[in-house]
Amino acid sequence: MIVVVGRVRSDPDKREALVRIGQAVAVASRAETGCISYRLYEDTAVKDEFVFVEEWETSEALQQHFATAHVREFMQAIPATIVSPPDVKFHTIASSLDLADVSRG
């Protein structure tokens, strides 16, 4: 599994536009083959900071995602809504356990 975590700080005057753009790309991405989850969260500790969290079954699915029209549109629109470069990290996960599995030891 590939997990992508992207942090952006919105221009306070463009906050609603960022949320609208983020929600649109999230909805379209969740419909893609290989997308496990795609969410946009607002950071409650840092004003105007938002966090995108994506989970993909494979790196191939993620690469196909990058080639979609909705990602191209997102990448063109997002710079006008943020005040600094995005911080994006890609994590490759070898295994994942539920809390109940961890609790059992």
C-alpha positions as semicolon CSV with decimal commas, in nm:
position;residue;x (nm);y (nm);z (nm)
1;M;0,000;0,000;0,000
2;I;0,113;0,354;-0,075
3;V;0,007;0,635;0,158
4;V;0,041;0,994;0,040
5;V;0,025;1,274;0,296
6;G;0,012;1,626;0,159
7;R;0,004;1,939;0,375
8;V;-0,092;2,280;0,238
9;R;-0,147;2,620;0,398
10;S;-0,431;2,811;0,240
11;D;-0,450;3,180;0,171
12;P;-0,719;3,282;0,424
13;D;-0,909;3,461;0,148
14;K;-0,901;3,147;-0,072
15;R;-0,992;2,892;0,197
16;E;-1,334;2,807;0,050
17;A;-1,181;2,761;-0,295
18;L;-0,918;2,526;-0,155
19;V;-1,184;2,318;0,020
20;R;-1,397;2,306;-0,295
21;I;-1,099;2,202;-0,511
22;G;-0,984;1,948;-0,252
23;Q;-1,327;1,792;-0,214
24;A;-1,367;1,764;-0,591
25;V;-1,037;1,581;-0,639
26;A;-1,112;1,357;-0,339
27;V;-1,453;1,251;-0,472
28;A;-1,316;1,181;-0,822
29;S;-1,014;0,995;-0,683
30;R;-1,221;0,769;-0,457
31;A;-1,396;0,640;-0,771
32;E;-1,064;0,526;-0,921
33;T;-0,955;0,163;-0,931
34;G;-0,693;0,106;-0,663
35;C;-0,794;0,395;-0,439
36;I;-0,853;0,271;-0,085
37;S;-0,918;0,613;0,064
38;Y;-0,875;0,981;-0,021
39;R;-0,957;1,240;0,245
40;L;-0,909;1,611;0,310
41;Y;-0,872;1,721;0,673
42;E;-0,836;2,060;0,835
43;D;-0,554;2,081;1,090
44;T;-0,703;2,206;1,418
45;A;-0,362;2,307;1,555
46;V;-0,237;2,518;1,263
47;K;-0,461;2,791;1,123
48;D;-0,545;2,754;0,754
49;E;-0,351;2,426;0,719
50;F;-0,511;2,130;0,545
51;V;-0,395;1,770;0,514
52;F;-0,470;1,538;0,223
53;V;-0,436;1,167;0,305
54;E;-0,451;0,917;0,020
55;E;-0,424;0,537;0,037
56;W;-0,352;0,340;-0,280
57;E;-0,338;-0,037;-0,331
58;T;-0,028;-0,022;-0,552
59;S;0,223;0,224;-0,694
60;E;0,078;0,146;-1,038
61;A;-0,266;0,265;-0,924
62;L;-0,107;0,582;-0,788
63;Q;0,075;0,644;-1,117
64;Q;-0,253;0,601;-1,309
65;H;-0,412;0,848;-1,066
66;F;-0,146;1,107;-1,149
67;A;-0,241;1,080;-1,519
68;T;-0,611;1,162;-1,468
69;A;-0,780;1,481;-1,580
70;H;-0,901;1,563;-1,228
71;V;-0,546;1,552;-1,092
72;R;-0,424;1,777;-1,375
73;E;-0,706;2,022;-1,298
74;F;-0,626;2,008;-0,926
75;M;-0,255;2,072;-0,987
76;Q;-0,339;2,374;-1,203
77;A;-0,590;2,521;-0,957
78;I;-0,429;2,461;-0,617
79;P;-0,133;2,707;-0,645
80;A;-0,373;3,004;-0,648
81;T;-0,518;2,896;-0,311
82;I;-0,201;2,833;-0,105
83;V;0,063;3,062;0,047
84;S;0,362;2,826;0,048
85;P;0,478;2,517;-0,139
86;P;0,295;2,197;-0,044
87;D;0,472;1,940;0,173
88;V;0,400;1,598;0,020
89;K;0,537;1,266;0,148
90;F;0,497;0,918;-0,002
91;H;0,502;0,620;0,234
92;T;0,525;0,255;0,129
93;I;0,349;0,035;0,385
94;A;0,453;-0,330;0,411
95;S;0,175;-0,431;0,650
96;S;-0,113;-0,276;0,838
97;L;-0,299;-0,402;1,146
98;D;-0,629;-0,303;1,304
99;L;-0,630;-0,201;1,671
100;A;-0,800;-0,530;1,766
101;D;-0,517;-0,726;1,600
102;V;-0,252;-0,528;1,788
103;S;-0,437;-0,565;2,119
104;R;-0,435;-0,946;2,083
105;G;-0,057;-0,940;2,052
